Amino acid sequence: MKIINRIVKCVLFLIILVMGIILATYMLMPKIPSFYKEKHYDAVFFGTSQSYCSFDPKVFDEYGLKTYNRGRQQQTMNYTYYIIEDALDTCNIDVVVLEIFGMFYEEDDDRFVSEGVRDSTLNDMRFSKIKADAIRDCVPKELQLGYYFPLDKYHSRWENLDYSSWKSFYNSALNPYYEEADRGYMRWTESEVCVDDYWSIAFSEVRRDVYDGNVKYLDKIYELCQAKEVELVLVKTPLPCYDRVVEETNTVSDWAEEHDVALLNYMRMQDILDLNFYTDSLDGGTHLNESGAGKVSRHLAMYLRENNFD
């Protein structure tokens, strides 16, 4: 009997220990955005900061389109593939809109190994097989354990929990969601004059090779959208517009034509957008501010409506 009692106690102890670890992990994991609360979107935007500075869901609301911006800073194409796969696994999406600046990162670019890029994507994904696949595929092997079992990585979050009341504690520790301002869009009203002459460069027909690794994941995104029967629309926002980006955009345009995928090259639509380089650039030619994003968003919303993508 004593042996049986000891075995029972050991089993109970292990059960309590495992449950405690699971609960602690749940409480300390970064919250995931409210994107996951919804079951359907007309369009969801993906890509780098060029995405989250360019597509304003509030503008799309005016056209009756339910949207969300899942763009993340400097996001490389391998992470972009997994965040798109995760989104399509979570809810029904009619159109995947991909801003293609991530296609222009070179093979040796530091972004592929950047902790900031990893965390900005992985922290905002629910834990699932898809996230596990992303960790295995994208994160250096010596760092993967910290993303699979994140207690050590995020243990300092205990200090950030709000213990002032049960409601506060629930919201800070047990509520898995956070409300992302403007549904992922970064609303900046500041402006800085863009002094370079972008107009003539944008119409160059020169091609430049794109890193094969980026093309691999673009192919995977295309195949995923085909399998899910989801429309894929590629976008190149107006900025930045310099030789390498223009030339590699031309190469991606060739890919889009071969795959019968729409690519909206807004670098060549500055007159259509009525883009003003004195008022529409946030930082002198790298990102759009609220004024510029409004112009791009309205054109894209009308395009989606006119092509029955809603």
PLY file of the C-alpha trace (Angstrom):
ply
format ascii 1.0
element vertex 310
property float x
property float y
property float z
element edge 309
property int vertex1
property int vertex2
end_header
0.00 0.00 0.00
2.81 2.42 0.86
4.33 1.89 -2.58
0.98 2.50 -4.25
0.45 5.67 -2.19
3.89 6.93 -3.18
3.21 6.20 -6.83
-0.13 8.03 -6.62
1.50 11.01 -4.92
4.26 11.11 -7.54
1.72 10.97 -10.38
-0.38 13.73 -8.78
2.75 15.83 -8.24
3.77 15.42 -11.89
0.26 16.27 -13.08
0.18 19.42 -10.93
3.71 20.34 -12.05
2.88 19.95 -15.75
-0.38 21.88 -15.36
1.48 24.62 -13.50
4.09 24.88 -16.27
1.36 25.02 -18.93
-0.54 27.71 -17.00
2.62 29.75 -16.37
3.58 29.49 -20.04
0.09 30.61 -21.07
0.23 33.59 -18.72
3.69 34.70 -19.81
3.38 34.21 -23.56
2.94 37.47 -25.50
-0.70 38.17 -26.30
-1.89 37.60 -29.84
-3.78 40.33 -31.74
-7.56 40.57 -31.96
-7.24 39.49 -35.61
-7.86 35.95 -34.37
-11.30 36.78 -32.96
-12.87 37.09 -36.40
-13.83 34.27 -38.74
-13.98 36.15 -42.05
-12.19 39.02 -43.79
-12.69 40.39 -47.27
-8.96 41.16 -47.49
-5.93 40.88 -45.22
-2.68 42.73 -45.88
0.76 41.17 -45.42
4.38 42.20 -45.83
6.91 44.54 -44.28
6.45 48.01 -42.81
5.56 49.02 -46.38
2.34 47.12 -45.70
1.51 48.46 -42.26
2.21 52.04 -43.36
0.17 51.84 -46.58
-3.13 50.01 -46.06
-5.62 51.64 -43.69
-8.55 49.35 -42.72
-10.69 52.39 -41.82
-10.56 53.51 -45.45
-11.61 50.05 -46.62
-14.53 50.23 -44.17
-15.88 53.08 -46.28
-16.15 50.64 -49.18
-17.81 47.93 -47.12
-14.67 45.78 -47.00
-13.70 44.06 -43.77
-9.91 44.09 -43.57
-6.94 43.69 -41.25
-3.27 44.60 -41.63
-0.86 41.81 -40.65
2.26 43.56 -41.96
5.28 43.41 -39.65
8.56 45.30 -39.54
11.21 44.18 -42.06
9.46 40.84 -42.41
11.33 38.42 -44.67
9.47 36.21 -47.14
9.93 33.00 -45.16
8.13 34.49 -42.14
5.55 36.09 -44.43
4.65 32.69 -45.84
3.94 31.26 -42.40
1.94 34.24 -41.15
-0.21 33.95 -44.30
-0.61 30.20 -43.80
-1.60 30.81 -40.19
-4.14 33.46 -41.20
-5.73 31.22 -43.82
-5.89 28.37 -41.33
-7.59 30.62 -38.76
-10.37 32.24 -40.78
-11.89 32.65 -44.23
-10.14 35.32 -46.28
-11.29 36.31 -49.74
-8.15 38.17 -50.83
-4.55 37.99 -49.64
-2.87 41.32 -50.43
0.91 41.02 -50.33
3.14 44.10 -50.43
6.26 42.78 -52.14
9.11 44.81 -50.61
10.20 41.68 -48.72
11.10 40.17 -52.10
14.03 42.56 -52.35
16.07 41.38 -49.36
19.32 39.74 -50.44
20.49 36.28 -49.36
22.98 37.67 -46.83
20.61 40.31 -45.42
20.74 40.57 -41.62
16.93 40.57 -41.48
16.93 36.81 -42.03
18.66 36.31 -38.66
17.33 39.37 -36.80
15.75 38.74 -33.40
13.49 41.74 -33.96
12.13 40.28 -37.20
11.63 36.87 -35.56
9.83 38.23 -32.54
7.62 40.71 -34.39
6.19 37.80 -36.38
6.32 34.81 -34.02
5.09 36.71 -30.95
1.95 37.70 -32.84
1.11 34.17 -34.00
-1.08 31.79 -32.02
0.73 28.61 -31.04
-0.09 25.87 -33.52
1.57 23.34 -35.79
2.06 26.16 -38.31
3.97 28.24 -35.77
6.04 25.18 -34.86
6.82 24.72 -38.57
7.83 28.40 -38.81
10.17 28.03 -35.85
11.77 24.91 -37.30
12.14 26.46 -40.77
13.13 30.04 -39.95
14.79 30.18 -36.52
18.44 29.13 -36.08
18.58 25.68 -34.45
20.39 26.89 -31.35
17.55 29.35 -30.63
14.54 27.18 -31.43
14.04 25.75 -27.94
13.30 29.19 -26.53
10.41 29.59 -28.98
9.00 26.10 -28.43
9.22 26.39 -24.63
9.20 30.13 -23.97
9.16 30.22 -20.15
12.79 31.25 -20.00
12.48 33.73 -22.89
9.50 35.54 -21.38
9.90 34.94 -17.65
10.38 38.68 -17.00
6.75 39.30 -18.03
5.75 38.51 -14.43
6.82 42.06 -13.65
4.44 43.49 -16.26
1.28 41.75 -15.04
-1.32 43.92 -13.32
-2.18 42.57 -9.86
-4.35 45.51 -8.75
-7.65 43.66 -9.27
-8.99 40.37 -10.58
-10.20 42.04 -13.79
-6.82 43.69 -14.32
-5.01 40.44 -13.64
-7.29 38.56 -16.04
-6.72 41.08 -18.83
-2.95 41.14 -18.33
-2.39 37.42 -17.70
-5.30 35.26 -18.86
-6.93 37.13 -21.73
-5.01 35.84 -24.79
-5.84 38.81 -27.04
-4.80 42.42 -27.31
-6.60 45.03 -29.35
-4.23 46.16 -32.08
-4.63 49.87 -32.80
-6.17 50.51 -36.23
-6.21 46.77 -36.93
-2.46 46.65 -37.53
-2.13 49.82 -39.59
0.43 52.35 -38.28
-1.19 55.77 -38.43
1.41 58.53 -38.67
0.44 62.07 -39.57
3.97 63.51 -39.69
5.45 64.34 -43.07
8.93 64.87 -44.44
9.57 66.16 -47.93
10.82 63.56 -50.38
13.35 65.44 -52.51
14.42 62.71 -54.97
12.96 62.49 -58.47
11.18 59.15 -58.40
8.89 59.58 -61.37
11.21 58.76 -64.29
12.96 55.88 -62.49
9.68 54.04 -61.90
9.14 53.44 -65.63
12.45 51.70 -66.26
12.08 48.31 -67.96
15.41 46.97 -66.67
15.21 43.62 -64.83
17.36 42.52 -61.92
17.53 39.03 -60.42
15.64 38.44 -57.18
17.06 36.18 -54.46
15.92 32.60 -55.20
14.94 32.03 -51.56
12.38 34.82 -51.82
10.96 33.41 -55.03
10.66 30.01 -53.34
8.38 31.43 -50.65
6.42 33.52 -53.14
5.76 30.28 -55.02
4.63 28.66 -51.77
2.28 31.58 -51.03
0.81 31.27 -54.51
0.34 27.50 -54.16
-1.24 27.97 -50.73
-3.72 30.54 -52.05
-4.55 28.26 -54.97
-5.19 25.34 -52.63
-7.38 27.49 -50.38
-9.16 29.08 -53.37
-8.11 32.52 -52.16
-7.32 35.40 -54.51
-3.72 36.67 -54.34
-3.04 40.32 -55.19
0.51 41.71 -55.19
1.18 45.37 -54.51
4.26 47.57 -54.73
3.58 50.70 -52.76
4.86 54.03 -54.14
7.90 54.25 -51.86
10.76 53.55 -51.82
11.38 53.96 -55.52
15.04 53.55 -56.50
16.91 51.56 -59.12
17.18 48.16 -57.42
13.59 48.16 -56.16
12.24 49.23 -59.56
14.28 46.62 -61.41
13.39 43.78 -59.03
9.74 44.85 -59.12
9.89 44.35 -62.89
11.17 40.83 -62.29
8.35 40.10 -59.83
5.93 41.55 -62.40
7.13 38.92 -64.86
6.48 36.24 -62.22
2.98 37.65 -61.64
2.19 37.62 -65.36
3.36 34.02 -65.69
1.10 32.99 -62.77
-1.87 35.15 -63.80
-1.64 37.13 -60.55
-2.48 40.82 -60.36
0.36 43.16 -59.40
-0.51 46.79 -58.71
2.68 48.80 -59.19
1.86 52.07 -57.45
5.34 53.40 -58.22
3.94 53.92 -61.73
0.62 55.37 -60.58
1.76 58.52 -58.83
-0.39 60.67 -61.12
-3.45 58.43 -60.65
-3.01 58.58 -56.88
-2.29 62.32 -56.99
0.68 61.53 -54.77
2.40 64.59 -53.33
5.99 64.07 -52.25
5.77 67.18 -50.08
2.88 65.94 -47.95
2.42 62.17 -48.38
5.76 60.74 -47.20
6.38 60.01 -43.53
10.17 59.98 -43.63
11.46 61.53 -46.80
10.71 58.73 -49.22
10.71 55.45 -47.30
7.15 55.11 -45.96
3.77 56.71 -46.55
2.05 58.75 -43.85
-1.71 58.81 -43.23
-2.31 61.11 -46.20
-0.41 58.91 -48.64
-1.81 55.68 -47.22
-5.33 57.05 -47.65
-4.71 57.57 -51.37
-3.30 54.06 -51.86
-6.03 52.46 -49.75
-8.86 54.17 -51.65
-7.48 53.09 -55.01
-6.95 49.52 -53.82
-10.42 49.38 -52.25
-12.00 50.51 -55.52
-9.88 47.96 -57.41
-11.07 45.13 -55.14
-14.69 46.26 -55.53
-14.51 46.64 -59.31
-12.93 43.21 -59.71
-15.49 41.53 -57.44
-12.90 40.45 -54.90
-15.21 41.33 -51.99
0 1
1 2
2 3
3 4
4 5
5 6
6 7
7 8
8 9
9 10
10 11
11 12
12 13
13 14
14 15
15 16
16 17
17 18
18 19
19 20
20 21
21 22
22 23
23 24
24 25
25 26
26 27
27 28
28 29
29 30
30 31
31 32
32 33
33 34
34 35
35 36
36 37
37 38
38 39
39 40
40 41
41 42
42 43
43 44
44 45
45 46
46 47
47 48
48 49
49 50
50 51
51 52
52 53
53 54
54 55
55 56
56 57
57 58
58 59
59 60
60 61
61 62
62 63
63 64
64 65
65 66
66 67
67 68
68 69
69 70
70 71
71 72
72 73
73 74
74 75
75 76
76 77
77 78
78 79
79 80
80 81
81 82
82 83
83 84
84 85
85 86
86 87
87 88
88 89
89 90
90 91
91 92
92 93
93 94
94 95
95 96
96 97
97 98
98 99
99 100
100 101
101 102
102 103
103 104
104 105
105 106
106 107
107 108
108 109
109 110
110 111
111 112
112 113
113 114
114 115
115 116
116 117
117 118
118 119
119 120
120 121
121 122
122 123
123 124
124 125
125 126
126 127
127 128
128 129
129 130
130 131
131 132
132 133
133 134
134 135
135 136
136 137
137 138
138 139
139 140
140 141
141 142
142 143
143 144
144 145
145 146
146 147
147 148
148 149
149 150
150 151
151 152
152 153
153 154
154 155
155 156
156 157
157 158
158 159
159 160
160 161
161 162
162 163
163 164
164 165
165 166
166 167
167 168
168 169
169 170
170 171
171 172
172 173
173 174
174 175
175 176
176 177
177 178
178 179
179 180
180 181
181 182
182 183
183 184
184 185
185 186
186 187
187 188
188 189
189 190
190 191
191 192
192 193
193 194
194 195
195 196
196 197
197 198
198 199
199 200
200 201
201 202
202 203
203 204
204 205
205 206
206 207
207 208
208 209
209 210
210 211
211 212
212 213
213 214
214 215
215 216
216 217
217 218
218 219
219 220
220 221
221 222
222 223
223 224
224 225
225 226
226 227
227 228
228 229
229 230
230 231
231 232
232 233
233 234
234 235
235 236
236 237
237 238
238 239
239 240
240 241
241 242
242 243
243 244
244 245
245 246
246 247
247 248
248 249
249 250
250 251
251 252
252 253
253 254
254 255
255 256
256 257
257 258
258 259
259 260
260 261
261 262
262 263
263 264
264 265
265 266
266 267
267 268
268 269
269 270
270 271
271 272
272 273
273 274
274 275
275 276
276 277
277 278
278 279
279 280
280 281
281 282
282 283
283 284
284 285
285 286
286 287
287 288
288 289
289 290
290 291
291 292
292 293
293 294
294 295
295 296
296 297
297 298
298 299
299 300
300 301
301 302
302 303
303 304
304 305
305 306
306 307
307 308
308 309
